[in-house]
Amino acid sequence: MAKENLDHLKRRTFIEHVSKAGLFMFLPFSTTPQNEPKGASESTKGNSFLVEPYLQNMTSDGITIMWINTNSSVNWVEIVQPGKSNQTIYQEKNGLRAANNRITKVRIDGLLQGTTYQYYVVSKEIEVFDPYKIIYGETIRKGPFTFKTLSKETDEVSFVVLNDLHDHPENITELMGKLSKKGDYDFVVFNGDAFNWVDGEDQIVKDLLAPSNTVFSTNYPFLMVQGNHEPRGKFARQMFDYFDYPSDSCYYAFSQGPVRFIIMDSGEDKADDHIEYSGLVSFDKYREKQARWLEKEIQSKEFKDATFRVVFIHIPVFHSGDGHGTLHCRELFNPLFNKGKIDLSISGHTHRYGTFDADPKTHNYPIVIGGGPGFAGKGGGTRTIIKVKATEKTLALQMLIDDGTVVGEYNLKK
C-alpha cells in the first residue's frame, strides 16, 4: 500500500475512534449553547423558571408572553378565552415548534380587544435531543396569571414611565411599590438606559426582568425603549432576544384609547466614528431611516384621528446639551414632531428632571424629562416616576420623586 494511502487510512481511523469515544472536545470549538446562563451546568439537576412570564408587545388583538427556564425545554401557553375551550399555543416557525431553548417567546393573535384573559405557562424539559430520539424530563407549570388586551374603543389609557435605571433594580420595586398601584396603569415604559451596558443574561434578569416580575410584568406589559447605553457591551446584540418588538424594530407606533403612541430610538449620543464604538455602530443611517418612517406615520389615519399623540424618546431633542445624538435627533425628528403636532414628548438621558413648555420658536409641544441616578463623580441624582392618564378630553401627567412630591405636571386639553 502506498505511504500516502496508509497515512490517509491512519488519519481516518483515528477520527472514527475519536468520534466513537466522544473526544471531539479536543477540537477548537465550544459545544456550550450561546444562551446557556452562567452556572447552567448545575441547573441540569432540575428545570425551573428562571424568570416567570412577562408580557410584551401588547395590541388590541394580541400579546407576546415570554419567560426563561434554567434548562432547555419545549414550552407553551395555555390560555383561557371567555366562552371558549382552553387553547394550547406554541411558538412556531416554518412548521416547527420551538424546542430545546431556554428563552421562550410565544405570540398570541386573534384576541378580543379590551378583554381579560387567564393564562398558564408550561415547560417540558428536554434531557436528550437526538435526531430520532427525544427524551423528556419533568413538566413544570405556572399560573394562573391574567392580562387585558388594549382597546382602540376605550375612552381612556393610563401608563407609568421609568427611565435611566442604570442597573438599579430597586428603582422598579421601590418607586412602583410606593407610588403606583396595580390597576392604575395599562402598561409600563422603560424609557431608555435600563443598564449601564449589557454584559450578559444574568444582568438582564437581575436588574430588569426579575424586579419587574415582582411588581407587575406577569399581568401588565412593558415597553423597552432603547437608550444610548443599551447598545454598549458584549451582550448588547443578544439583548433583543429577551424582548419583543413589533416587526423586530425598536421604533414603532400603536394606539390605545384616545392616544397614538410613537416610540423612537434616539441611538447613541456620540458620532458613529467615536473611538468608544470601535467602528461597530451606524446610528446616523438608522436615525435617517426612522425619520422616513416618521414622515409616513404622521400622515397615517391612526395618527391623525388620535385625540392625543405622545412620543417616547430617550434623548430629548432639546434641553439635553449639544452632543451629536441630541443634535441629529433635533435635526431629523423635531421638524416632524412639529409638523405632526404631537402633544407631548417624554424623555430621560440627562438625569435631571424637568418640564419644558411648548415654544413656537423651537418645539411646539411640551417636553418632559425624567430624573435618574447621579453620574460618576458628579454627586447624587434624583429618580422619578411619571404617571399619565388620558381621556377623550384631557391628558394629565404627574412626575413624582421618592417622597411623592410632584415635580412636574401637565393637564393638556383636547
C-alpha atoms as one frame of an Amber mdcrd trajectory, in Angstrom:
protein
   0.000   0.000   0.000   1.346   3.469  -0.894   2.573   5.541   2.029   0.116
   8.381   1.355  -2.819   5.943   1.355  -1.585   4.419   4.602  -1.335   7.854
   6.178  -4.875   8.675   4.999  -6.196   5.418   6.482  -4.496   6.126   9.787
  -5.995   9.606   9.940  -9.493   8.309   9.065  -9.258   5.508  11.649  -8.094
   7.976  14.284 -11.033  10.316  13.585 -13.510   7.422  13.734 -12.101   6.299
  17.059 -12.167   9.817  18.435 -15.772  10.249  17.334 -16.850   6.987  18.943
 -15.069   7.850  22.139 -16.696  11.305  22.260 -13.313  13.003  22.295 -14.083
  15.835  19.902 -13.740  18.106  22.934 -10.133  18.439  21.878 -11.115  20.201
  18.683 -11.113  24.043  18.763 -14.829  24.811  19.155 -17.282  25.063  22.043
 -20.348  22.877  22.434 -21.871  25.125  25.100 -25.115  26.747  23.874 -24.793
  30.512  23.444 -27.802  31.224  25.580 -26.757  28.982  28.450 -26.643  31.062
  31.637 -23.730  31.289  33.974 -23.863  28.251  36.225 -26.276  26.432  33.935
 -24.377  23.170  34.314 -25.701  22.870  37.853 -29.264  23.581  36.656 -29.465
  20.222  34.878 -30.487  18.726  38.220 -33.992  20.043  37.578 -35.771  22.506
  35.362 -37.277  25.656  36.844 -38.487  29.111  35.841 -35.507  31.448  35.964
 -37.888  34.278  35.062 -41.640  33.890  35.328 -43.794  35.125  32.438 -43.565
  38.755  31.394 -45.760  40.462  28.820 -44.541  42.187  25.667 -45.854  43.825
  22.505 -49.489  44.018  23.575 -52.005  45.193  20.996 -55.778  45.297  20.819
 -55.869  41.751  19.419 -52.641  40.120  20.536 -49.835  39.755  23.064 -46.421
  38.141  23.414 -45.749  36.075  26.535 -42.105  35.450  27.404 -40.242  33.570
  30.131 -36.861  31.944  30.775 -36.075  28.445  32.026 -32.950  27.158  33.673
 -32.817  24.157  31.296 -33.655  23.600  27.641 -37.316  22.764  27.160 -40.299
  22.687  24.877 -42.689  25.409  26.020 -46.267  26.504  25.521 -49.025  28.754
  26.832 -52.434  27.578  27.962 -54.897  30.426  27.557 -58.447  30.633  28.849
 -60.656  32.616  26.482 -64.068  33.821  27.633 -66.758  31.408  26.478 -64.287
  29.093  24.732 -62.353  25.949  25.494 -58.798  26.346  26.737 -56.222  26.734
  23.986 -52.645  25.472  23.898 -50.344  27.764  21.927 -46.731  27.070  20.958
 -44.047  29.262  19.491 -43.860  28.030  15.903 -41.902  28.913  12.771 -41.679
  27.220   9.375 -43.702  24.254  10.602 -41.517  23.663  13.641 -42.455  24.151
  17.247 -39.698  25.917  19.144 -37.822  23.396  21.261 -34.556  22.872  23.097
 -34.476  26.545  24.057 -34.471  28.407  27.346 -35.844  31.782  26.242 -39.485
  31.460  25.233 -41.404  33.980  23.142 -44.987  32.906  22.374 -47.042  35.279
  20.233 -50.834  35.039  20.559 -53.024  36.805  17.988 -56.741  36.849  17.252
 -57.743  38.009  20.733 -60.685  40.237  21.582 -59.830  43.847  22.343 -60.287
  45.191  25.847 -60.772  41.650  27.164 -59.296  39.965  30.261 -57.692  36.559
  29.715 -56.296  33.979  32.103 -53.153  32.057  31.186 -50.659  29.429  32.336
 -47.114  28.826  31.097 -45.797  25.274  30.754 -42.294  23.919  30.126 -41.315
  20.308  29.492 -37.603  19.714  29.976 -35.659  18.095  27.129 -32.952  15.829
  28.525 -31.839  14.270  25.232 -32.345  15.812  21.787 -31.055  13.374  19.167
 -32.230  13.325  15.531 -34.539  10.367  16.065 -34.800  10.188  19.831 -36.004
  12.839  22.253 -36.177  12.147  25.965 -38.314  14.474  28.049 -37.845  15.278
  31.698 -40.121  16.991  34.180 -43.024  19.228  33.130 -43.438  22.410  35.169
 -46.392  24.820  35.098 -47.056  28.322  36.456 -50.307  30.231  36.772 -52.947
  31.305  36.581 -51.982  34.825  35.551 -54.163  37.406  33.822 -53.815  40.168
  31.253 -56.176  42.555  29.491 -55.746  43.403  25.834 -55.608  47.013  24.724
 -58.658  48.618  23.171 -58.959  51.226  20.456 -62.526  51.859  21.519 -61.967
  52.628  25.193 -62.071  56.290  26.146 -59.003  56.285  28.419 -55.499  54.922
  28.897 -53.034  55.084  31.794 -49.326  54.307  31.949 -46.217  54.903  34.034
 -42.698  55.747  32.862 -39.327  54.947  34.436 -36.040  55.954  32.846 -32.289
  55.753  33.430 -32.382  52.850  35.872 -28.703  52.124  35.156 -28.697  48.722
  36.855 -30.653  49.905  39.904 -33.421  47.285  40.172 -34.684  48.839  43.393
 -35.881  51.792  41.313 -38.507  49.477  39.855 -39.668  47.813  43.069 -39.480
  50.876  45.293 -40.866  53.564  43.006 -43.677  51.439  41.652 -44.321  49.877
  45.037 -44.675  53.238  46.756 -46.112  55.487  44.080 -48.310  53.329  41.863
 -50.834  50.543  42.221 -51.753  47.622  40.002 -54.788  48.573  38.015 -53.764
  52.233  37.844 -51.932  51.661  34.551 -52.317  49.677  31.348 -48.592  49.341
  30.680 -45.151  50.450  31.878 -42.452  52.201  29.849 -38.721  51.758  30.490
 -37.641  54.868  28.622 -34.002  54.019  27.920 -30.772  53.280  29.788 -32.084
  50.451  31.924 -28.451  49.277  32.016 -25.017  50.901  32.091 -24.051  48.420
  29.378 -25.135  44.863  28.629 -22.678  42.105  29.516 -24.871  39.023  29.866
 -28.130  37.331  30.732 -27.569  37.488  34.479 -27.629  41.279  34.338 -30.814
  41.453  32.251 -32.549  39.064  34.641 -31.329  40.571  37.908 -31.639  44.255
  37.069 -34.809  44.310  34.969 -36.811  41.139  34.402 -36.875  39.753  37.961
 -37.862  43.014  39.704 -40.483  43.658  37.013 -41.872  40.173  37.692 -42.119
  41.050  41.359 -44.210  44.160  40.759 -46.243  43.919  37.555 -44.986  42.158
  34.417 -46.916  38.882  34.705 -50.118  40.936  34.333 -49.118  44.171  32.574
 -46.778  44.629  29.611 -43.775  46.910  29.434 -42.173  48.757  26.539 -38.391
  48.563  26.326 -37.212  51.816  24.729 -33.561  51.665  23.711 -31.350  54.362
  25.209 -27.752  55.222  24.451 -26.342  52.715  26.976 -28.139  49.565  25.830
 -26.038  49.390  22.611 -22.873  49.046  24.714 -21.319  45.824  25.993 -20.557
  42.384  24.600 -24.177  41.174  25.027 -25.909  44.211  23.515 -26.844  42.408
  20.310 -28.193  39.369  22.162 -30.266  41.622  24.433 -33.045  41.762  21.834
 -33.698  38.028  22.336 -35.174  38.948  25.726 -37.781  41.435  24.466 -40.374
  41.548  21.712 -40.870  44.453  19.346 -43.387  44.899  16.518 -41.645  43.836
  13.290 -38.433  43.409  15.325 -37.998  47.180  15.293 -37.176  49.499  18.215
 -39.229  52.291  16.636 -42.946  51.834  16.045 -46.397  53.205  16.818 -49.566
  51.855  18.406 -52.900  53.152  19.607 -54.681  52.702  22.896 -57.892  54.542
  23.569 -57.547  58.234  22.692 -53.738  58.189  22.308 -51.406  57.374  19.437
 -48.035  56.392  20.879 -44.804  56.915  18.921 -41.668  55.117  20.132 -38.397
  56.461  18.726 -34.864  55.103  19.136 -32.554  58.086  19.641 -29.453  55.887
  19.387 -26.022  56.687  20.751 -25.121  60.167  21.981 -21.774  60.445  20.166
 -20.829  60.345  16.482 -20.577  56.921  14.840 -16.813  57.262  14.347 -16.159
  57.995  18.036 -13.367  55.843  19.447 -15.728  54.404  22.092 -17.644  52.427
  19.466 -14.683  50.798  17.679 -16.388  51.093  14.309 -19.342  48.886  15.317
 -22.276  51.320  15.148 -24.209  53.099  12.392 -26.762  55.263  14.164 -26.794
  58.169  11.698 -28.258  55.991   8.928 -30.552  54.357  11.458 -31.966  57.727
  12.591 -32.408  58.781   8.955 -34.394  55.595   8.344 -36.595  56.403  11.342
 -37.240  59.904  10.028 -38.504  58.459   6.729 -40.799  56.141   8.699 -41.997
  59.010  10.928 -42.872  61.109   7.876 -45.278  58.359   6.826 -46.582  57.773
  10.345 -47.723  61.377  10.868 -49.746  61.072   7.647 -51.483  57.882   8.791
 -55.164  57.777   9.664 -54.401  56.360  13.134 -52.123  59.291  13.897 -54.459
  61.958  12.539 -57.563  60.524  14.206 -55.993  60.279  17.677 -57.110  62.748
  20.330 -53.546  62.925  21.706 -50.149  61.977  20.251 -47.382  61.052  22.705
 -43.724  60.383  21.851 -41.273  58.291  23.896 -37.636  59.052  23.017 -34.712
  58.570  25.385 -32.571  61.538  24.335 -34.645  64.754  24.350 -34.365  66.713
  21.123 -33.883  69.880  23.220 -32.657  70.628  26.754 -30.008  67.884  26.717
 -26.806  69.597  25.630 -25.233  69.725  22.209 -23.941  66.185  21.746 -24.075
  64.625  18.311 -27.023  62.365  19.174 -29.110  65.253  20.501 -28.393  67.492
  17.518 -29.030  64.758  14.963 -32.372  63.836  16.596 -33.267  67.524  16.677
 -32.428  67.964  13.002 -34.333  64.881  11.832 -37.207  64.395  14.257 -38.171
  67.804  15.651 -39.486  69.232  12.357 -41.691  66.157  12.014 -42.868  66.369
  15.637 -43.854  69.986  14.945 -45.429  69.160  11.593 -47.431  66.300  13.055
 -48.488  68.473  16.013 -47.588  65.973  18.690 -48.948  66.818  22.123 -46.135
  65.609  24.373 -42.619  64.160  24.293 -41.317  62.118  27.261 -37.569  61.529
  27.638 -34.735  60.810  30.059 -30.969  60.820  29.476 -29.915  63.976  31.330
 -30.608  62.531  34.818 -32.009  65.967  35.716 -35.783  66.015  35.845 -37.611
  68.924  34.269 -40.625  70.086  32.279 -40.267  72.433  29.330 -43.316  74.158
  27.910 -44.099  74.385  24.216 -42.120  77.105  22.475 -43.142  78.238  18.976
 -39.511  79.069  18.164 -38.235  75.548  18.877 -40.658  72.776  19.839 -44.418
  73.277  19.579 -45.055  70.693  22.281 -44.054  70.233  25.937 -41.022  68.090
  26.747 -40.880  66.103  29.999 -37.510  64.734  31.136 -37.404  62.158  33.933
 -34.648  62.111  36.548 -32.053  59.444  37.236 -29.039  58.495  39.367 -26.050
  60.829  39.543 -23.184  60.478  37.115 -19.872  59.116  38.427 -18.072  61.859
  40.337 -20.923  64.330  39.925 -22.944  63.715  43.048 -26.286  62.049  43.607
 -29.236  62.170  41.277 -32.969  62.137  41.807 -35.046  59.289  40.433 -38.583
  59.909  39.250 -41.713  58.120  38.163 -44.007  59.661  35.562 -47.721  58.832
  35.719 -50.076  59.672  32.870 -53.806  59.269  32.323 -55.534  60.320  29.121
 -59.236  60.518  28.311 -61.077  61.871  25.289 -60.956  65.322  26.890 -57.703
  65.634  28.847 -54.198  64.220  29.213 -52.941  64.540  32.791 -49.265  63.970
  33.647 -47.524  63.995  37.007 -43.827  63.441  37.641 -43.024  62.444  41.233
 -39.877  61.895  43.271 -39.375  59.346  46.069 -41.445  61.041  48.745 -44.396
  61.550  46.418 -43.702  65.230  45.778 -44.949  66.333  42.365 -42.035  67.963
  40.494 -43.666  68.270  37.094 -47.251  68.431  35.910 -49.306  68.966  32.763
 -53.021  68.953  32.092 -53.455  69.088  28.344 -56.878  69.707  26.842 -58.241
  68.128  23.677
